[in-house]
Amino acid sequence: MTSPDARLTSRKPRRRTHPVLAAMLTTFGSAGLAAAARQPALLAAVDQHAAAVRDRLAPTAGRLDGTLGRPAVRASILAAYAEGVRDSALDLGWRPPASPVRWVEADWVLTRLLAVCALAQEPAPMPPAARRPREAGQGWRPEP
């Protein structure tokens, strides 16, 4: 039997979902991310958009998440960015597609917003005190 303490410390920290992000995930994000898992071209587009969003917001992120040094973007920053993209697109005449979305025909705006949903689903970064330093002799070593 696993102790309650072990169960608590073994979980990856999860981001608290911002209301704007929660609405996006409910409206189209969950379905879009599921479609991306089945469609390699959509997944590649979402990954590229997510990297661009992360790079764009990196100066405001303020810390690294410990995953290959990628900047951790707070949910509030992601939500503000998503609202800005959506509002600018609406001002320029963009309209959200009708449900159900045909993901093979997703435009730039919808793919960008889906990438924000993907970033919102990433585990939250571990606090520095919870990270363990690498022990001497552990990890990858080149062959002699």
GIZI-V261103 format. One line per field, one symbol per residue. phi: phi as a letter, one per 40 degrees, with the letter a starting at -180 (. if undefined). burial: b if it has 9 or more other C-alpha atoms within 8 Angstrom, else e. A space follows every 10 residues. Layout:
phi: ???
burial: ???
This chain:
phi: .ccdcccccc cccbccccdc cccccccacc ccccccccbd cccccccccc cccdcccdcc cgabcgbfgc ccbcdccdcc cccccccccc cchcbccccc ccccbccdcc cccccccccc cccccccdcc cccccdgcgc bccc
burial: eeeeeebeee eeeebeebee bbebbeebbb ebbebbeeee ebbebbbebb eebbeebbee beebbeeeeb bbbebebbbe ebbebbeebb eeeeeeeeee eeeeebeebb bbbbbbbbbb eeebbbeeee eeeeeeeeee eeee
